[in-house]
Amino acid sequence: MKQSVLETTARALAAKGKGLLAADESFPTIKKRFEALGIVSTEETRRAYRELLFTTGGIEEFISGVILFDETIRQKAGDGRSFVEVLKGKGIIPGIKVDKGTVSMPGFPGEKITAGLDGLGERLAEYRDLGAGFAKWRAVITIGPGTPTRANIIANAHGLALYAALSQEAGLVPVVEPEVLMDGDHDITRCEEATEDALANLFSALRQYRVKLEGMLLKPNMVLPGKKSPLQSSVEEVAETTLRCLRKTVPAAVPGIMFLSGGQSPEQATLHLNAMNKMGPHPWEIGFSYARALQEPPMKTWKGSAANVAAAQIQFYHRARCNSEARFGKYSGQMESTA
């Protein structure tokens, strides 16, 4: 019974034309983004901002699930409803970030592992009781001189797999996020090698931990050159390289691949998603799980002022709609002029 619920939820999250909103920024991350716009990060400003996003009219056409932060899943909208109730009222599935961020890997300078496995089973059960239908855990892989190392890739793969097994045991769909970072001057070939290595080891670990692939989603990076690389790639090359990497490593049993935007501009993330879907059909749904690529325009428009909420919601609706069109390979740059 539990497995069929997991499969149903995973398929609903990866539904055609839809994707995930990642609204799970940690306190330091959202503080940094707010301060860049002159917004003071307090519990109330964070609550008001998330309410702006969640109450935008019509987003349920494009957004299937929202990843929440621990603070956010416990907060309420101005009308007294919990954010979980607000989302469920729109037919959107609430989810929860359960990792506790990255820490340095002992003995491996420049490489990270993810904290949060201690007590995870109990926390997952609490989040399920609070109304979450899925969970998310992020691991980061760094490309640099001598990295990523075999030890780091294996450590992160096993952390992700254990988290996924615990999530399914708690009745929550695991969104598994191995992110090969864009930081650096590496070319797209180096990123492809690291991503293929990370995904191959991840799915080996998921099998070892008996994770049901039909009841999970993958949230990987797109295969991109480093931000500082002199060799930047075309939209088509990014799409072709990313799909080649996925076909080698991701079993068809996985219902959906929900890409992270990973430092791309909102338009870049949408263009790459669109190009991949135009190259279909694929064994899996090719979707999105974006934070900045959905939120940057509305956050800049809002600037912490209640007077700007309506204008910010128009921006958020527009970005969600653009990415929904990209899910069908029907996005065009002309859509940007209709914001």
Buried (B, 14 or more C-beta within 10 A) or exposed (E): EEEEBBBEBBBBBBBEBBBBBBBBBBEEBBBEBBEEEEBEBEEEBBBBBBBBBBBBEEBBBBBBBBBBBBBBBEBBBEEEBBBBBBBBEBEBBBBBBBBBBBEEBEEBEBBBBBEBBEEBBEBBBBBBEBBBBBBBBBBBBBBBEEBBBEEBBBBBBBBBBBBBBBBBEBBBBBBBBBBBBBBBBBBBEBBBBBBBBBBBBBBBBBEEBEBBBBBBBBBBBBBBBBBEBEEEBEEBBBBBBBBEBBEEBBEEEBBBBBBBBBBBEBBBBBBBBBBBBBBEEBBBBBBBBBBBBBBBBBBBBBEBEEEBBEEBBBBBBBBBBBBBBBBEBEBEEEBBEEE
